Amino acid sequence: MNALIHLKNVAKSFRASDGSDRTVLDNVDFSLNDGEIVALLGKSGSGKSTLLRIMAGLIPADQGICEYRENPIYGPVRGVAMVFQSFALFPWLTVQQNVELGLEAQGVPAREREQRADEVLELIGLAGFGGALPRELSGGMKQRVGIARALVTNPDVLLMDEAFSALDVLTGETLRNDMLDLWKEKRISTRAILVVSHNIEEAVMMADRVIIFSSNPGRIRSELKIDLPRPRNADSAEIRALVDEVYALMTIRTATEPDSGKPVTTSYCHPEAGIGLIEGVIDLLADTPFYGRADLPKLSEEIGLSDEETFPAYEALTLLGLAHIEAGDITLTSIGHRYAKAEQSVRQIIFGQQLLAHVSLAKHIRQMLEDSASGEMTEEPVLELLEESMDADQAHAVLRTAIEWSRYGEIFDYDYHTGRLKLPEDDSDN
């Protein structure tokens, strides 16, 4: 295939708030080919948006090859346009003026700008709204303006960074289908589309290829080719099987790579899942109609949260040994079943036991407290330890999760006023 964008061994780091360098992308090899739609899935913070900005020439890579039509990318690329999640409209400009911005930056004459903007607004379903201000539009209409602003430059490559995620389900689905219709009917000049998404079904419905990104640092972990014609039926057996397969690929690390036992852990080892969400998933999974085993897409649908919101809970359950995931299904372990049936006080005991057995950071902090003469200490030594392998913001997030889990499991306590960790009172008295 003819590659419109080609990346080889691309890496990117940013300076963290503590002054250290944090590697966001590492050893990324990727080609976006003429005539295809590709969906990119991965956790928040895995570097997907950074990768899109490198492709668009908005930021440079630190190393590696970045090419558009076999030419090195230095600065913004004329044939690449980007649609952002946040709409990114100028509120003091009309819809027409917002759409014309890219053309104005390219030096296109005013009359041609107006004509092209009118044409693309009609194409995207906003004919007659050129004089409106963004505040007068719904969320879906604002995103249509963002898409129109990208399409008006007639890009070869359209990069869509969570373009539908800020919209309600129905509006997002309608806009997605409209984009696919424009693509199928060749009413736009775009030759390839790359969509960053957290929605697995959306990715399967749109893409010819689904790329799954790992985290810390971001790199391509898996790829799934989809040969089904569009439009696709979300309820068909083929689509449901593909959704299951993507869920399986997204969770394979959870099932096969438990905590290494080292005291310095990553955000993967401490998914940002609160106790309430973890308990809610366990209760739902243990009850009818699942009885301890569920297809992940169906469970997520029953929970009523997005894939991005539910995955941390699934990771937490597998990390703690309360469930395991295989082939897109989640199953409670024997301990998970015991946990689901237990009274609250017993649940906390089980949770604490599993925490010490499977989460090395909690075990390490507990040991530090037991070795302390006073049974307490500041949080600073733990943060310093974590910051050896992650930036300060990540370290605080990891520690906050460890504190919430450990307070619930009565492994250690924490004083939010003083920032001090301490043994539970019953333990410190012994």
C-alpha positions in Angstrom: 0.0 0.0 0.0 1.0 3.6 -0.5 1.8 5.1 2.9 0.7 8.7 3.3 2.3 9.0 6.7 5.2 6.8 7.8 6.8 6.7 11.2 9.8 4.6 12.1 11.3 4.3 15.6 9.6 7.5 16.8 10.2 8.6 20.4 9.1 11.6 22.4 9.8 12.8 25.9 8.5 15.8 27.9 9.9 17.6 30.9 7.9 16.6 34.0 6.9 19.1 36.7 9.8 17.8 38.9 12.3 18.6 36.1 12.9 15.1 35.0 12.3 13.8 31.5 9.3 11.5 31.0 9.2 9.3 27.9 5.8 9.4 26.4 6.4 7.5 23.1 9.1 5.0 22.4 10.0 2.9 19.3 6.7 3.6 17.5 6.6 2.2 13.9 3.4 3.0 12.0 2.1 3.7 8.5 -1.2 5.3 7.6 -2.0 4.1 4.1 -3.9 5.6 1.2 -7.6 4.5 1.3 -7.9 3.3 4.9 -9.4 4.3 8.2 -7.4 3.4 11.3 -8.5 3.5 14.9 -6.0 4.0 17.7 -7.1 2.7 21.2 -5.2 2.9 24.5 -5.4 4.2 28.0 -5.5 7.9 28.8 -1.9 9.2 29.0 -0.5 6.6 26.7 0.7 9.2 24.2 -2.0 8.8 21.5 -2.7 12.5 21.2 1.0 13.2 21.2 1.5 10.8 18.3 -1.2 12.7 16.3 0.4 16.0 16.9 3.7 14.6 15.7 2.0 13.4 12.5 0.4 16.8 12.0 3.7 18.5 12.5 2.5 20.5 15.5 5.3 19.1 17.7 8.6 17.4 16.7 9.6 13.9 17.5 12.8 13.5 19.6 14.1 10.7 17.4 13.0 8.5 14.5 11.7 9.1 11.0 8.4 11.0 10.5 7.4 11.4 6.8 4.4 12.6 4.9 4.3 11.3 1.3 8.0 10.3 1.8 9.0 13.9 2.8 10.3 14.6 6.3 7.8 16.4 8.5 9.2 19.7 9.7 6.4 21.9 11.1 2.7 21.9 10.2 1.9 19.6 7.2 -0.2 21.2 4.4 -2.0 18.0 3.6 -2.9 17.0 7.2 -5.8 18.4 9.2 -6.8 17.6 12.8 -10.1 17.6 14.7 -9.9 18.0 18.4 -12.1 16.7 21.2 -12.7 20.1 22.7 -14.1 21.7 19.5 -11.4 24.4 19.8 -13.6 27.1 18.3 -13.0 30.8 18.8 -16.2 32.0 20.6 -16.0 35.6 19.2 -15.9 34.4 15.6 -18.9 33.2 13.6 -19.2 29.6 12.3 -18.2 30.9 8.8 -15.1 32.7 10.2 -14.0 29.7 12.3 -14.2 27.4 9.2 -12.2 29.9 7.1 -9.3 30.2 9.6 -7.2 27.5 8.0 -7.7 28.9 4.6 -6.8 32.4 5.7 -3.6 31.1 7.2 -2.8 29.5 3.9 -3.3 32.9 2.1 -6.4 31.8 0.2 -8.3 34.9 -1.2 -11.4 36.0 0.7 -13.9 35.2 -2.1 -12.5 31.6 -2.5 -12.5 31.2 1.3 -16.1 32.1 1.5 -17.1 29.8 -1.3 -15.2 26.8 0.0 -16.5 27.4 3.6 -20.1 27.5 2.3 -19.6 24.3 0.4 -18.2 22.4 3.3 -20.8 23.7 5.7 -23.5 22.4 3.4 -21.6 19.1 3.1 -21.4 18.7 6.9 -25.0 19.6 7.5 -24.6 23.2 8.7 -26.0 25.2 5.7 -27.5 28.4 7.0 -25.5 28.5 10.2 -22.5 30.4 8.9 -23.5 33.6 10.7 -24.1 31.9 14.1 -21.7 32.1 17.0 -20.5 29.0 18.8 -22.5 29.7 21.9 -25.7 29.4 19.8 -24.8 25.8 18.8 -25.3 22.4 20.4 -22.3 20.2 21.1 -22.8 18.1 18.0 -23.1 21.2 15.8 -19.9 22.6 17.4 -18.0 19.5 16.5 -19.4 19.6 13.0 -17.8 23.1 12.7 -14.6 21.6 13.9 -14.8 18.9 11.2 -15.7 21.5 8.6 -12.7 23.6 9.5 -10.5 20.6 8.9 -12.2 19.4 5.7 -12.2 22.8 4.1 -8.5 22.6 3.5 -9.0 19.4 1.4 -6.5 17.4 3.5 -5.1 14.1 2.3 -5.1 12.9 6.0 -7.7 13.6 8.6 -6.6 13.1 12.2 -9.5 12.9 14.7 -8.5 13.1 18.4 -11.4 11.8 20.4 -13.7 13.7 18.1 -16.9 12.0 19.2 -16.2 11.4 22.9 -17.5 14.8 24.2 -20.9 14.2 22.6 -23.8 12.2 23.9 -24.1 8.7 22.5 -26.8 9.4 19.9 -25.2 12.6 18.7 -21.8 11.0 18.5 -23.2 8.0 16.5 -25.0 10.2 14.1 -21.9 12.3 13.4 -19.8 9.3 13.0 -22.2 7.7 10.5 -22.3 11.0 8.6 -18.5 11.0 8.3 -18.5 7.4 7.1 -21.1 8.3 4.5 -19.0 11.2 3.2 -16.0 8.8 3.1 -17.8 6.0 1.3 -19.4 8.3 -1.2 -16.1 10.1 -1.9 -17.6 13.4 -1.2 -14.5 14.5 0.6 -11.0 14.5 -0.8 -9.5 12.9 2.3 -7.4 9.8 1.4 -6.9 8.4 5.0 -8.4 8.9 8.4 -6.8 8.2 11.8 -9.2 8.1 14.7 -8.1 8.2 18.4 -10.9 6.7 20.5 -11.7 5.1 23.9 -14.8 3.5 22.5 -14.1 -0.1 21.3 -17.4 -0.5 19.4 -16.8 2.9 17.7 -13.4 1.7 16.6 -14.7 -1.6 15.2 -17.6 0.1 13.4 -15.3 2.7 11.7 -11.9 1.2 11.1 -10.1 -1.0 8.6 -7.4 -1.5 11.2 -7.5 -1.2 15.0 -4.2 -0.3 16.7 -3.8 -0.9 20.4 -1.4 1.3 22.3 0.5 0.3 25.5 1.4 2.8 28.1 4.5 4.1 30.0 5.8 4.6 27.4 3.4 4.5 24.5 4.1 2.0 21.7 2.1 -0.2 19.4 1.2 -3.5 21.2 -1.4 -5.1 18.9 -3.1 -4.7 15.6 -6.3 -6.1 14.3 -7.4 -5.9 10.6 -11.1 -5.6 9.8 -12.2 -6.7 6.3 -16.0 -6.1 6.7 -17.7 -3.7 4.3 -19.3 -0.5 5.6 -21.9 0.3 6.7 -21.6 -2.2 9.5 -24.4 -3.6 11.7 -23.4 -3.1 15.4 -25.7 -6.1 16.4 -24.3 -8.5 13.8 -22.4 -11.6 15.0 -19.3 -10.5 13.1 -19.1 -7.1 14.8 -19.8 -8.6 18.3 -17.0 -11.1 17.7 -14.6 -8.3 16.7 -15.6 -6.2 19.7 -14.9 -9.2 21.9 -11.5 -9.7 20.2 -10.5 -6.1 20.8 -11.6 -6.3 24.5 -9.4 -9.4 24.7 -6.4 -7.6 23.2 -7.0 -4.6 25.4 -6.9 -6.7 28.6 -4.3 -9.3 27.7 -1.6 -7.5 29.7 -3.9 -7.4 32.7 -4.3 -11.2 32.5 -0.7 -12.1 31.9 1.5 -9.4 33.5 0.8 -9.2 37.3 2.7 -6.9 39.6 6.5 -7.7 39.3 7.1 -7.6 43.0 9.3 -4.6 42.9 8.5 -1.7 45.3 8.6 0.9 42.5 5.4 0.4 40.5 3.8 2.0 37.5 0.3 3.4 37.0 -0.6 0.1 35.4 -0.1 -1.7 38.7 -2.4 0.8 40.3 -5.3 1.6 38.0 -7.2 4.6 39.0 -10.3 2.7 40.2 -12.0 3.8 43.4 -13.3 1.3 45.9 -16.9 2.1 45.1 -16.4 1.2 41.4 -14.5 -2.0 42.2 -17.3 -3.1 44.7 -20.0 -2.2 42.2 -18.4 -4.3 39.4 -18.0 -7.3 41.7 -21.6 -7.1 42.9 -22.9 -6.8 39.4 -20.7 -9.6 38.1 -21.7 -11.9 40.9 -25.4 -11.4 40.5 -27.9 -12.4 37.9 -27.6 -12.7 34.9 -23.8 -13.1 35.0 -23.3 -15.4 38.1 -19.6 -14.7 38.2 -18.7 -14.7 34.5 -19.4 -12.0 31.9 -18.6 -10.9 28.4 -16.8 -7.6 28.9 -18.8 -5.6 26.4 -22.0 -6.8 27.9 -20.8 -6.0 31.5 -19.7 -2.5 30.4 -23.1 -1.9 28.9 -24.8 -3.1 32.1 -22.6 -0.8 34.2 -23.5 2.1 32.0 -20.0 3.6 31.8 -17.6 4.1 29.0 -14.7 1.6 28.2 -12.3 4.2 29.6 -14.1 4.3 32.9 -14.6 0.6 33.4 -11.2 -0.8 32.3 -9.4 0.5 35.5 -11.9 -1.5 37.6 -11.3 -4.7 35.5 -7.6 -4.2 35.9 -7.9 -3.7 39.7 -9.9 -6.9 40.0 -7.3 -9.0 38.1 -4.4 -7.3 39.9 -6.0 -8.2 43.3 -6.7 -11.8 42.3 -10.4 -11.3 42.6 -11.1 -12.0 38.9 -9.2 -13.1 35.8 -9.7 -12.1 32.1 -9.4 -14.4 29.1 -10.6 -14.0 25.5 -12.7 -10.9 26.3 -14.5 -12.5 29.3 -14.1 -11.7 33.0 -14.6 -14.4 35.6 -14.6 -14.1 39.4 -12.0 -16.3 41.1 -12.9 -18.4 44.1 -11.7 -15.6 46.3 -13.7 -13.2 44.2 -16.8 -15.3 44.8 -16.1 -15.4 48.5 -15.6 -11.7 48.6 -19.0 -11.1 46.8 -20.9 -13.2 49.3 -19.1 -11.7 52.4 -20.3 -9.1 54.9 -18.6 -5.7 54.7 -16.1 -6.3 57.5 -15.0 -9.6 56.0 -14.7 -8.0 52.6 -12.3 -5.5 54.0 -10.2 -8.3 55.5 -10.1 -10.2 52.2 -9.3 -7.0 50.3 -6.4 -6.2 52.7 -5.0 -9.8 52.4 -5.1 -9.6 48.6 -3.6 -6.1 48.6 -0.6 -7.3 50.6 -0.3 -10.4 48.5 -0.5 -8.7 45.1 0.3 -5.0 45.3 4.0 -4.5 46.2 3.7 -0.8 46.9 1.1 -1.3 49.6 3.3 -4.1 51.1 6.4 -1.9 50.9 4.7 1.0 52.7 3.3 -1.3 55.4 6.8 -2.7 56.0 8.3 0.8 56.2 5.7 1.7 58.8 6.3 -1.4 60.8 10.1 -0.7 60.8 9.4 2.8 62.1 9.6 3.3 65.8 6.6 5.5 65.8 4.6 3.5 63.3 4.2 6.5 61.1 6.0 8.6 58.5 5.6 11.4 55.9 4.6 10.5 52.4 7.7 12.1 51.0 9.9 8.9 51.0 7.3 7.0 49.1 6.9 9.8 46.5 10.6 10.0 46.1 10.7 6.3 45.5 8.0 6.4 42.9 9.5 9.4 41.1 12.5 7.3 40.3 10.4 5.7 37.5 7.6 8.2 36.8 6.9 11.9 36.9 5.5 13.7 40.0 1.9 13.8 38.9 1.9 10.0 38.2 3.6 9.4 41.5 0.9 11.3 43.4 -1.9 9.5 41.5 -0.3 6.1 42.2 0.1 6.9 45.9 -3.5 8.2 46.2 -4.8 4.9 44.8 -2.6 2.9 47.1 -3.8 5.0 50.1 -7.5 4.5 49.2 -7.1 0.8 48.8 -5.0 0.4 51.9 -7.3 2.4 54.2 -10.2 0.2 53.0 -8.2 -2.9 53.6 -6.9 -1.6 56.9 -3.2 -2.0 55.8 -2.3 1.5 56.8 -4.0 4.9 57.4 -3.3 8.4 56.2 -3.9 11.8 57.6 -4.9 14.2 54.9 -4.2 17.2 57.1 -0.6 16.4 57.8 0.3 14.1 54.8 1.5 11.4 57.2 1.1 7.6 56.7 0.6 5.5 59.8 -0.3 2.0 61.0 -4.0 1.5 61.8 -4.7 2.1 65.5 -5.3 -1.5 66.4 -1.9 -2.5 64.9 0.1 0.4 66.3 -1.1 -0.5 69.8 0.4 -4.0 69.6 
